Amino acid sequence: MRAAQYEGNGHIGVVERDPAEPGAGEVRIAVAYTGICGTDLHVLHGNMDSRVSVPQSIGHEMSGVIDAVGDGVDGLAAGQPVTVMPLDWCGECPACLAGNQHVCQRLTFVGIDTPGSLQEQWIVPASTVVPLPESLSLRHAALIEPLAVACHDVARSRLAAGEVAVVIGGGPIGQLISLVAQAQGATVLLIEPNAERRAFAAAHGASVVDPLSEDAAAIVEQATGGAGADVVFEVAGVAATALGSVDYARVRGRVVIVAIHAQPVPMNLHRVFWRELEIIGTRVYERPDFERAIQLLERGAIPAEDIITDTIPLDQTLDAFHQLEQGGAMKLLVDVRKADR
């Protein structure tokens, strides 16, 4: 079988490997499509070499069909279309025992800490497999994992129909949060300096603000009758946007920190105090978020074809990474399927 693997030093090579058999409690998936995200770019740049066993296939946004099941696997069978929720938790730490397995204190992220889906046949724990409806195309199903991130962010925010949400940052996750929030019945204002990203958001129902030429806080105040937004999603991941995120929130509003800030950044705690704001952390997803993402895609609430910028064959995986680095792409998929499929 073919596999694209990270080989260190910014390189991904495509190799031939013998397929393995699934062990007890495991499932082997014939991968159809794998999406590339910012985390994968961090791997390519060597920023996660302490977690990735070089050389290793990476990738975790995927769709495919079960190829074989190991002993002791119930409820899953060969031929089923599936995706994977790439979290493998211990079940024993305080977080797991409290019911928060998705943020297990010993969490294994499948596709980073273990091999990922940029290979024609991928073996994963059966517990991570999520069945898909036959009506959902595998191409669109490759969006489920990042869409589940957005569903989790919106669920954590407690956003309700009729509320106003501000999304800071119009990258792929920011756009998906905007779409999920609108599907929830909320009004969305998206703050983004990139004109193409603003145009995408505007074409899909959001009001947009250019922070480089407009007073974003004043526009939010005007749009909300002076109250401020019910929920603010900080998705840009820049110190300045984290600092300013609380400026858009109403009294007792919620500020959701979606982006990963690798280093401590300033925040206006006086504003948090003055308006009794909530600061909410959010990380990855839970099983209901995957189910919600599947429902949204299946009923056409998410413009999947508009989100997918391009599909690249497995042999050109490194080119796909370089294209993503150049910016402008919303979501790139790698077609992992065998040439004869």
C-alpha positions as CSV (number, residue, x, y, z in Angstrom):
1,M,0.0,0.0,0.0
2,R,1.1,3.6,-0.5
3,A,1.7,5.9,2.5
4,A,2.7,9.6,2.7
5,Q,4.9,10.0,5.7
6,Y,6.6,12.9,7.4
7,E,10.3,12.2,7.3
8,G,11.6,15.2,9.2
9,N,13.3,18.4,7.9
10,G,10.2,19.7,6.2
11,H,9.9,16.7,3.9
12,I,7.0,14.2,3.2
13,G,7.8,11.2,1.1
14,V,5.4,8.6,-0.5
15,V,6.5,5.0,0.1
16,E,5.2,1.5,-0.4
17,R,4.5,-0.6,2.7
18,D,2.9,-4.0,3.3
19,P,-0.5,-3.6,4.9
20,A,-1.0,-4.9,8.4
21,E,-3.9,-6.8,9.9
22,P,-6.0,-5.2,12.6
23,G,-5.5,-6.5,16.1
24,A,-8.1,-7.2,18.8
25,G,-10.3,-4.1,19.3
26,E,-9.0,-2.5,16.1
27,V,-10.4,-1.6,12.7
28,R,-8.6,-1.2,9.4
29,I,-10.0,1.6,7.2
30,A,-9.5,2.0,3.4
31,V,-8.9,5.8,3.6
32,A,-10.7,7.9,0.9
33,Y,-9.7,11.5,1.7
34,T,-7.6,13.3,4.3
35,G,-7.7,17.0,5.0
36,I,-4.6,19.0,5.9
37,C,-4.8,21.5,8.7
38,G,-2.6,23.9,10.6
39,T,-1.5,21.2,13.1
40,D,-0.2,19.1,10.2
41,L,1.8,22.2,9.1
42,H,3.3,22.4,12.6
43,V,4.4,18.8,12.2
44,L,6.0,19.5,8.8
45,H,8.0,22.3,10.3
46,G,9.4,20.1,13.0
47,N,7.5,21.8,15.9
48,M,6.0,18.5,17.1
49,D,9.0,16.2,16.6
50,S,8.8,15.3,20.3
51,R,5.5,13.6,19.7
52,V,5.8,12.3,16.1
53,S,7.8,9.1,15.5
54,V,9.8,10.0,12.4
55,P,9.2,8.7,9.8
56,Q,5.4,8.5,10.3
57,S,2.2,9.1,8.4
58,I,0.2,11.9,9.8
59,G,-3.3,13.3,9.2
60,H,-6.5,13.1,11.2
61,E,-9.3,14.8,9.1
62,M,-10.5,11.9,7.1
63,S,-13.2,9.7,5.6
64,G,-13.1,6.1,4.3
65,V,-14.6,2.7,4.4
66,I,-14.0,-0.1,6.8
67,D,-11.7,-2.7,5.2
68,A,-11.4,-5.2,8.1
69,V,-12.2,-5.6,11.8
70,G,-10.2,-7.3,14.5
71,D,-11.4,-9.7,17.2
72,G,-13.9,-8.4,19.7
73,V,-15.2,-5.5,17.6
74,D,-18.9,-5.2,17.6
75,G,-21.2,-2.9,15.7
76,L,-18.7,-2.2,12.9
77,A,-18.3,-4.2,9.7
78,A,-16.4,-4.2,6.4
79,G,-17.9,-1.9,3.8
80,Q,-19.2,0.7,6.3
81,P,-18.4,4.3,5.5
82,V,-16.7,5.9,8.5
83,T,-14.7,8.7,9.9
84,V,-12.5,8.8,13.0
85,M,-12.7,10.9,16.1
86,P,-8.9,10.8,16.7
87,L,-8.8,10.8,20.5
88,D,-7.6,7.8,22.5
89,W,-8.0,8.4,26.3
90,C,-6.8,6.4,29.3
91,G,-10.1,6.2,31.2
92,E,-8.3,6.4,34.5
93,C,-7.1,9.9,35.1
94,P,-9.2,12.5,37.1
95,A,-10.4,14.1,33.8
96,C,-11.7,10.8,32.4
97,L,-13.3,9.8,35.7
98,A,-15.1,13.2,35.7
99,G,-16.6,12.4,32.3
100,N,-14.2,14.7,30.4
101,Q,-12.4,12.0,28.4
102,H,-11.8,14.3,25.4
103,V,-9.3,16.3,27.5
104,C,-7.8,13.2,29.2
105,Q,-4.6,14.1,31.1
106,R,-2.9,11.3,29.2
107,L,-4.6,11.9,25.9
108,T,-3.2,10.3,22.7
109,F,-4.1,12.3,19.6
110,V,-4.3,9.8,16.8
111,G,-2.5,11.0,13.7
112,I,0.2,12.9,15.8
113,D,1.1,10.7,18.7
114,T,0.3,7.6,16.6
115,P,0.3,7.1,12.8
116,G,-2.3,9.0,10.8
117,S,-4.6,8.7,7.8
118,L,-2.2,9.7,5.0
119,Q,-2.0,6.1,4.0
120,E,-4.2,3.8,1.9
121,Q,-5.0,1.5,4.9
122,W,-5.2,2.9,8.4
123,I,-5.5,0.8,11.6
124,V,-7.2,2.6,14.5
125,P,-8.9,1.6,17.8
126,A,-12.5,0.7,17.2
127,S,-13.5,3.2,19.9
128,T,-12.5,6.0,17.7
129,V,-14.5,5.0,14.6
130,V,-17.7,7.0,13.8
131,P,-20.1,5.4,11.3
132,L,-21.4,7.6,8.5
133,P,-24.8,7.7,6.7
134,E,-24.6,6.2,3.2
135,S,-26.1,9.4,1.8
136,L,-23.1,11.5,2.8
137,S,-20.3,11.6,0.2
138,L,-16.9,10.6,1.4
139,R,-15.4,13.8,0.0
140,H,-17.7,16.0,2.1
141,A,-17.2,13.6,5.1
142,A,-13.5,14.6,5.2
143,L,-14.7,17.9,6.7
144,I,-16.4,16.3,9.7
145,E,-13.4,16.6,12.1
146,P,-12.7,20.3,11.6
147,L,-16.5,20.9,11.6
148,A,-16.8,19.0,14.9
149,V,-14.2,21.5,16.3
150,A,-16.5,24.3,15.4
151,C,-19.5,22.5,16.8
152,H,-17.7,22.0,20.1
153,D,-16.7,25.6,20.2
154,V,-20.3,26.7,19.7
155,A,-21.7,24.2,22.2
156,R,-19.2,25.4,24.8
157,S,-20.4,29.0,24.2
158,R,-24.0,28.1,24.9
159,L,-24.9,30.2,21.9
160,A,-28.7,30.4,21.4
161,A,-30.9,31.4,18.5
162,G,-31.4,35.1,18.2
163,E,-28.0,35.9,19.9
164,V,-25.2,37.9,18.3
165,A,-21.8,36.3,17.9
166,V,-18.5,37.9,17.0
167,V,-15.9,35.7,15.3
168,I,-12.3,37.1,15.4
169,G,-10.4,35.4,12.6
170,G,-11.7,34.1,9.3
171,G,-9.5,31.1,8.7
172,P,-11.0,27.6,8.2
173,I,-12.1,27.1,11.8
174,G,-13.4,30.7,12.1
175,Q,-15.5,30.2,8.9
176,L,-16.9,26.9,10.2
177,I,-17.8,28.5,13.6
178,S,-19.6,31.3,11.7
179,L,-21.6,28.7,9.7
180,V,-22.4,26.5,12.8
181,A,-23.4,29.7,14.7
182,Q,-25.8,30.7,11.9
183,A,-27.2,27.2,11.7
184,Q,-27.9,27.7,15.4
185,G,-30.0,30.8,14.6
186,A,-27.4,33.4,15.6
187,T,-26.3,36.5,13.8
188,V,-22.6,36.6,13.1
189,L,-20.1,39.4,12.7
190,L,-16.7,38.2,11.5
191,I,-13.6,40.3,11.9
192,E,-10.9,39.5,9.4
193,P,-8.2,41.6,7.7
194,N,-7.9,39.3,4.6
195,A,-10.2,40.4,1.8
196,E,-10.7,36.9,0.3
197,R,-11.7,35.5,3.7
198,R,-14.1,38.4,4.3
199,A,-15.7,37.8,0.9
200,F,-16.2,34.1,1.7
201,A,-17.8,34.9,5.0
202,A,-20.0,37.6,3.5
203,A,-21.1,35.2,0.7
204,H,-22.2,32.7,3.4
205,G,-24.3,34.9,5.6
206,A,-22.0,36.7,8.0
207,S,-21.5,40.5,8.3
208,V,-17.8,41.3,7.9
209,V,-15.4,43.8,9.4
210,D,-12.0,44.8,8.2
211,P,-10.1,45.7,11.4
212,L,-7.3,47.4,9.4
213,S,-9.7,50.1,8.1
214,E,-12.7,50.0,10.4
215,D,-13.4,50.4,14.1
216,A,-14.5,46.9,14.9
217,A,-15.6,47.7,18.4
218,A,-17.8,50.6,17.2
219,I,-19.4,48.4,14.5
220,V,-20.2,45.7,17.0
221,E,-21.7,48.3,19.4
222,Q,-23.8,49.8,16.6
223,A,-25.0,46.4,15.4
224,T,-26.1,45.5,18.9
225,G,-27.7,48.7,20.0
226,G,-24.8,49.5,22.3
227,A,-25.0,46.2,24.2
228,G,-22.2,44.2,22.7
229,A,-22.1,40.7,21.4
230,D,-23.5,37.7,23.4
231,V,-20.6,35.5,22.5
232,V,-17.1,36.4,21.2
233,F,-14.9,33.6,19.6
234,E,-11.2,34.4,19.6
235,V,-9.9,32.3,16.7
236,A,-7.1,34.4,15.3
237,G,-4.5,33.3,17.8
238,V,-2.7,36.6,18.0
239,A,-1.8,38.4,21.2
240,A,-3.6,41.6,20.1
241,T,-6.8,39.8,19.2
242,A,-6.8,38.0,22.6
243,L,-6.3,41.3,24.3
244,G,-9.1,43.0,22.4
245,S,-11.6,40.1,22.5
246,V,-13.3,41.2,25.6
247,D,-14.1,44.7,24.1
248,Y,-16.8,43.2,21.9
249,A,-18.8,41.4,24.6
250,R,-21.9,42.6,26.3
251,V,-22.5,42.6,30.1
252,R,-22.3,38.9,31.2
253,G,-21.2,37.9,27.7
254,R,-19.1,34.9,27.0
255,V,-15.6,35.0,25.4
256,V,-14.5,31.7,24.0
257,I,-10.8,31.1,23.4
258,V,-10.6,28.8,20.4
259,A,-7.1,29.5,19.1
260,I,-4.0,28.0,20.6
261,H,-1.8,30.6,22.3
262,A,1.4,28.8,22.9
263,Q,2.7,31.6,25.2
264,P,0.9,33.6,27.8
265,V,-0.7,36.7,26.4
266,P,-2.2,39.8,28.0
267,M,-6.0,40.1,28.6
268,N,-8.0,43.1,29.8
269,L,-9.1,41.7,33.1
270,H,-10.6,45.0,34.2
271,R,-13.1,44.6,31.4
272,V,-13.8,41.0,32.5
273,F,-14.5,42.4,36.0
274,W,-16.5,45.4,34.9
275,R,-18.9,43.5,32.6
276,E,-18.9,40.2,34.6
277,L,-17.7,38.3,31.5
278,E,-17.0,34.6,31.2
279,I,-13.8,33.4,29.7
280,I,-14.4,29.9,28.3
281,G,-11.7,27.5,27.1
282,T,-12.4,25.0,24.4
283,R,-10.3,22.1,23.1
284,V,-11.0,19.4,20.4
285,Y,-14.4,17.8,20.6
286,E,-16.7,15.1,22.0
287,R,-18.8,12.4,20.3
288,P,-22.0,14.6,20.1
289,D,-20.0,17.2,18.2
290,F,-19.2,14.7,15.6
291,E,-22.8,13.7,15.4
292,R,-23.8,17.3,15.1
293,A,-21.3,17.9,12.3
294,I,-22.6,14.9,10.4
295,Q,-26.1,16.1,10.7
296,L,-25.2,19.6,9.4
297,L,-23.3,18.2,6.4
298,E,-26.1,15.7,5.6
299,R,-28.8,18.3,5.5
300,G,-26.7,20.7,3.4
301,A,-26.4,23.4,6.1
302,I,-22.6,23.6,5.4
303,P,-21.5,24.6,1.9
304,A,-19.0,21.7,1.6
305,E,-18.0,22.3,-2.0
306,D,-17.3,25.9,-1.4
307,I,-15.1,25.0,1.6
308,I,-13.0,22.4,-0.3
309,T,-10.5,24.5,-2.3
310,D,-8.8,21.6,-4.1
311,T,-8.2,17.8,-4.0
312,I,-4.7,16.6,-4.5
313,P,-3.5,13.0,-5.2
314,L,-1.5,11.2,-2.5
315,D,1.7,11.2,-4.6
316,Q,1.6,15.0,-4.4
317,T,1.0,15.4,-0.7
318,L,4.0,17.6,-0.1
319,D,2.8,20.0,-2.8
320,A,-0.5,20.2,-1.0
321,F,1.3,21.3,2.2
322,H,3.2,23.9,0.3
323,Q,-0.1,25.2,-1.3
324,L,-1.6,25.5,2.2
325,E,1.4,27.4,3.4
326,Q,0.9,30.0,0.7
327,G,-2.5,30.9,2.0
328,G,-5.7,31.5,0.2
329,A,-6.9,27.8,0.5
330,M,-9.9,27.1,2.8
331,K,-9.5,23.3,2.9
332,L,-7.3,21.1,0.9
333,L,-8.0,17.3,0.7
334,V,-5.6,14.6,-0.3
335,D,-7.1,11.8,-2.3
336,V,-5.7,8.7,-0.6
337,R,-7.7,6.1,-2.6
338,K,-5.9,3.4,-4.5
339,A,-5.5,4.2,-8.2
340,D,-7.9,1.4,-9.2
341,R,-10.7,2.5,-6.8
